[in-house]
Amino acid sequence: MKNFFKQPNVQYWGKFFLKTVFYFGILLMLIYLYHYKNIDGGSFIYNEF
């Protein structure tokens, strides 16, 4: 099993997947925090379109 994770191709896609999940979490957190920009809670970003 250790040899499987030491393969360069697996390491590349593993890092790619973890970075994608990490940045997606940051994006969701920023959207969530944007919701509270006003005292009354604000509106969602795309309601005005």
N, CA, C and O atoms as a Tinker XYZ file with bonds, in Angstrom:
   196  protein
     1  N      0.824000   -1.196000    0.000000    73     2
     2  CA     0.000000    0.000000    0.000000    64     1     3
     3  C      0.864000    1.254000    0.000000    63     2     4     5
     4  O      0.522000    2.246000   -0.644000    81     3
     5  N      1.992000    1.213000    0.727000    73     3     6
     6  CA     2.868000    2.381000    0.750000    64     5     7
     7  C      3.446000    2.661000   -0.631000    63     6     8     9
     8  O      3.624000    3.819000   -1.010000    81     7
     9  N      3.738000    1.611000   -1.380000    73     7    10
    10  CA     4.288000    1.805000   -2.724000    64     9    11
    11  C      3.289000    2.483000   -3.646000    63    10    12    13
    12  O      3.668000    3.231000   -4.547000    81    11
    13  N      2.004000    2.215000   -3.415000    73    11    14
    14  CA     0.978000    2.842000   -4.252000    64    13    15
    15  C      0.996000    4.354000   -4.070000    63    14    16    17
    16  O      0.912000    5.089000   -5.054000    81    15
    17  N      1.105000    4.834000   -2.831000    73    15    18
    18  CA     1.078000    6.265000   -2.572000    64    17    19
    19  C      2.397000    6.965000   -2.899000    63    18    20    21
    20  O      2.451000    8.194000   -2.934000    81    19
    21  N      3.440000    6.208000   -3.133000    73    19    22
    22  CA     4.728000    6.804000   -3.501000    64    21    23
    23  C      4.862000    7.024000   -5.004000    63    22    24    25
    24  O      5.834000    7.633000   -5.452000    81    23
    25  N      3.920000    6.548000   -5.775000    73    23    26
    26  CA     3.979000    6.739000   -7.216000    64    25    27
    27  C      3.762000    8.213000   -7.542000    63    26    28    29
    28  O      2.880000    8.847000   -6.962000    81    27
    29  N      4.558000    8.772000   -8.465000    73    27    30
    30  CA     4.438000   10.205000   -8.780000    64    29    31
    31  C      3.051000   10.605000   -9.285000    63    30    32    33
    32  O      2.555000   11.680000   -8.951000    81    31
    33  N      2.434000    9.752000  -10.079000    73    31    34
    34  CA     1.116000   10.073000  -10.616000    64    33    35
    35  C      0.079000   10.165000   -9.497000    63    34    36    37
    36  O     -0.770000   11.056000   -9.519000    81    35
    37  N      0.135000    9.270000   -8.533000    73    35    38
    38  CA    -0.809000    9.272000   -7.415000    64    37    39
    39  C     -0.554000   10.485000   -6.529000    63    38    40    41
    40  O     -1.502000   11.109000   -6.051000    81    39
    41  N      0.704000   10.826000   -6.305000    73    39    42
    42  CA     1.022000   12.001000   -5.496000    64    41    43
    43  C      0.520000   13.277000   -6.160000    63    42    44    45
    44  O      0.005000   14.165000   -5.481000    81    43
    45  N      0.664000   13.376000   -7.474000    73    43    46
    46  CA     0.203000   14.564000   -8.199000    64    45    47
    47  C     -1.295000   14.735000   -8.056000    63    46    48    49
    48  O     -1.763000   15.813000   -7.690000    81    47
    49  N     -2.061000   13.680000   -8.341000    73    47    50
    50  CA    -3.519000   13.791000   -8.288000    64    49    51
    51  C     -4.020000   13.925000   -6.859000    63    50    52    53
    52  O     -5.053000   14.551000   -6.620000    81    51
    53  N     -3.300000   13.343000   -5.908000    73    51    54
    54  CA    -3.673000   13.509000   -4.506000    64    53    55
    55  C     -3.514000   14.953000   -4.055000    63    54    56    57
    56  O     -4.397000   15.497000   -3.391000    81    55
    57  N     -2.399000   15.575000   -4.409000    73    55    58
    58  CA    -2.195000   16.992000   -4.072000    64    57    59
    59  C     -3.223000   17.873000   -4.770000    63    58    60    61
    60  O     -3.755000   18.809000   -4.174000    81    59
    61  N     -3.500000   17.569000   -6.032000    73    59    62
    62  CA    -4.486000   18.338000   -6.788000    64    61    63
    63  C     -5.860000   18.257000   -6.124000    63    62    64    65
    64  O     -6.536000   19.275000   -5.973000    81    63
    65  N     -6.269000   17.073000   -5.732000    73    63    66
    66  CA    -7.570000   16.878000   -5.097000    64    65    67
    67  C     -7.641000   17.601000   -3.754000    63    66    68    69
    68  O     -8.643000   18.255000   -3.461000    81    67
    69  N     -6.604000   17.495000   -2.939000    73    67    70
    70  CA    -6.619000   18.152000   -1.629000    64    69    71
    71  C     -6.619000   19.670000   -1.757000    63    70    72    73
    72  O     -7.306000   20.351000   -0.996000    81    71
    73  N     -5.861000   20.210000   -2.707000    73    71    74
    74  CA    -5.871000   21.659000   -2.922000    64    73    75
    75  C     -7.235000   22.129000   -3.413000    63    74    76    77
    76  O     -7.714000   23.187000   -3.007000    81    75
    77  N     -7.859000   21.343000   -4.287000    73    75    78
    78  CA    -9.181000   21.699000   -4.798000    64    77    79
    79  C    -10.205000   21.739000   -3.672000    63    78    80    81
    80  O    -11.002000   22.673000   -3.598000    81    79
    81  N    -10.195000   20.751000   -2.804000    73    79    82
    82  CA   -11.124000   20.713000   -1.670000    64    81    83
    83  C    -10.845000   21.881000   -0.733000    63    82    84    85
    84  O    -11.778000   22.511000   -0.234000    81    83
    85  N     -9.575000   22.175000   -0.489000    73    83    86
    86  CA    -9.193000   23.269000    0.408000    64    85    87
    87  C     -9.691000   24.618000   -0.125000    63    86    88    89
    88  O    -10.298000   25.392000    0.614000    81    87
    89  N     -9.434000   24.896000   -1.400000    73    87    90
    90  CA    -9.847000   26.179000   -1.969000    64    89    91
    91  C    -11.371000   26.270000   -2.135000    63    90    92    93
    92  O    -11.931000   27.362000   -2.036000    81    91
    93  N    -12.034000   25.168000   -2.380000    73    91    94
    94  CA   -13.486000   25.173000   -2.436000    64    93    95
    95  C    -14.068000   25.499000   -1.056000    63    94    96    97
    96  O    -15.064000   26.215000   -0.953000    81    95
    97  N    -13.445000   24.973000   -0.001000    73    95    98
    98  CA   -13.882000   25.308000    1.351000    64    97    99
    99  C    -13.699000   26.782000    1.661000    63    98   100   101
   100  O    -14.558000   27.396000    2.294000    81    99
   101  N    -12.590000   27.354000    1.223000    73    99   102
   102  CA   -12.361000   28.790000    1.426000    64   101   103
   103  C    -13.409000   29.594000    0.665000    63   102   104   105
   104  O    -13.938000   30.575000    1.188000    81   103
   105  N    -13.712000   29.190000   -0.560000    73   103   106
   106  CA   -14.721000   29.895000   -1.347000    64   105   107
   107  C    -16.089000   29.845000   -0.665000    63   106   108   109
   108  O    -16.789000   30.856000   -0.610000    81   107
   109  N    -16.470000   28.686000   -0.149000    73   107   110
   110  CA   -17.744000   28.580000    0.556000    64   109   111
   111  C    -17.763000   29.442000    1.807000    63   110   112   113
   112  O    -18.781000   30.059000    2.121000    81   111
   113  N    -16.641000   29.489000    2.525000    73   111   114
   114  CA   -16.560000   30.314000    3.726000    64   113   115
   115  C    -16.705000   31.797000    3.374000    63   114   116   117
   116  O    -17.382000   32.532000    4.092000    81   115
   117  N    -16.083000   32.246000    2.286000    73   115   118
   118  CA   -16.191000   33.646000    1.883000    64   117   119
   119  C    -17.614000   34.002000    1.462000    63   118   120   121
   120  O    -18.097000   35.092000    1.769000    81   119
   121  N    -18.285000   33.096000    0.764000    73   119   122
   122  CA   -19.678000   33.344000    0.390000    64   121   123
   123  C    -20.546000   33.407000    1.639000    63   122   124   125
   124  O    -21.438000   34.250000    1.735000    81   123
   125  N    -20.289000   32.521000    2.597000    73   123   126
   126  CA   -21.045000   32.517000    3.850000    64   125   127
   127  C    -20.827000   33.813000    4.618000    63   126   128   129
   128  O    -21.779000   34.380000    5.155000    81   127
   129  N    -19.583000   34.290000    4.677000    73   127   130
   130  CA   -19.301000   35.531000    5.396000    64   129   131
   131  C    -19.862000   36.745000    4.661000    63   130   132   133
   132  O    -20.248000   37.725000    5.299000    81   131
   133  N    -19.913000   36.695000    3.338000    73   131   134
   134  CA   -20.479000   37.792000    2.561000    64   133   135
   135  C    -21.965000   37.979000    2.871000    63   134   136   137
   136  O    -22.502000   39.082000    2.770000    81   135
   137  N    -22.604000   36.891000    3.245000    73   135   138
   138  CA   -24.028000   36.936000    3.574000    64   137   139
   139  C    -24.288000   37.859000    4.768000    63   138   140   141
   140  O    -25.367000   38.443000    4.873000    81   139
   141  N    -23.328000   37.992000    5.651000    73   139   142
   142  CA   -23.505000   38.792000    6.860000    64   141   143
   143  C    -22.870000   40.176000    6.746000    63   142   144   145
   144  O    -22.432000   40.738000    7.749000    81   143
   145  N    -22.818000   40.719000    5.554000    73   143   146
   146  CA   -22.171000   42.023000    5.388000    64   145   147
   147  C    -22.982000   43.154000    5.998000    63   146   148   149
   148  O    -22.406000   44.159000    6.417000    81   147
   149  N    -24.301000   43.022000    6.061000    73   147   150
   150  CA   -25.160000   44.038000    6.665000    64   149   151
   151  C    -25.563000   43.613000    8.076000    63   150   152   153
   152  O    -25.371000   42.461000    8.465000    81   151
   153  N    -26.110000   44.531000    8.818000    73   151   154
   154  CA   -26.559000   44.219000   10.170000    64   153   155
   155  C    -27.732000   43.242000   10.136000    63   154   156   157
   156  O    -27.827000   42.358000   10.988000    81   155
   157  N    -28.627000   43.395000    9.156000    73   155   158
   158  CA   -29.800000   42.524000    9.091000    64   157   159
   159  C    -29.525000   41.204000    8.360000    63   158   160   161
   160  O    -30.462000   40.449000    8.102000    81   159
   161  N    -28.305000   40.919000    8.031000    73   159   162
   162  CA   -27.961000   39.643000    7.411000    64   161   163
   163  C    -27.672000   39.742000    5.932000    63   162   164   165
   164  O    -27.062000   38.833000    5.370000    81   163
   165  N    -28.084000   40.800000    5.289000    73   163   166
   166  CA   -27.771000   40.969000    3.871000    64   165   167
   167  C    -28.565000   40.032000    2.992000    63   166   168   169
   168  O    -29.441000   39.302000    3.456000    81   167
   169  N    -28.245000   40.068000    1.725000    73   167   170
   170  CA   -28.887000   39.181000    0.756000    64   169   171
   171  C    -27.815000   38.356000    0.076000    63   170   172   173
   172  O    -26.629000   38.684000    0.128000    81   171
   173  N    -28.241000   37.291000   -0.557000    73   171   174
   174  CA   -27.274000   36.437000   -1.242000    64   173   175
   175  C    -26.707000   37.171000   -2.449000    63   174   176   177
   176  O    -27.340000   38.096000   -2.958000    81   175
   177  N    -25.548000   36.783000   -2.907000    73   175   178
   178  CA   -24.801000   37.504000   -3.934000    64   177   179
   179  C    -25.614000   37.652000   -5.221000    63   178   180   181
   180  O    -25.617000   38.729000   -5.816000    81   179
   181  N    -26.297000   36.605000   -5.660000    73   179   182
   182  CA   -26.897000   36.602000   -6.984000    64   181   183
   183  C    -28.382000   36.956000   -6.991000    63   182   184   185
   184  O    -29.040000   36.765000   -8.014000    81   183
   185  N    -28.926000   37.457000   -5.907000    73   183   186
   186  CA   -30.347000   37.804000   -5.896000    64   185   187
   187  C    -30.656000   39.032000   -6.742000    63   186   188   189
   188  O    -31.799000   39.207000   -7.166000    81   187
   189  N    -29.683000   39.878000   -6.996000    73   187   190
   190  CA   -29.930000   41.134000   -7.687000    64   189   191
   191  C    -29.853000   41.009000   -9.205000    63   190   192   193
   192  O    -30.085000   41.993000   -9.907000    81   191
   193  N    -29.538000   39.843000   -9.726000    73   191   194
   194  CA   -29.422000   39.690000  -11.169000    64   193   195
   195  C    -30.744000   39.308000  -11.769000    63   194   196
   196  O    -30.843000   39.133000  -12.984000    81   195
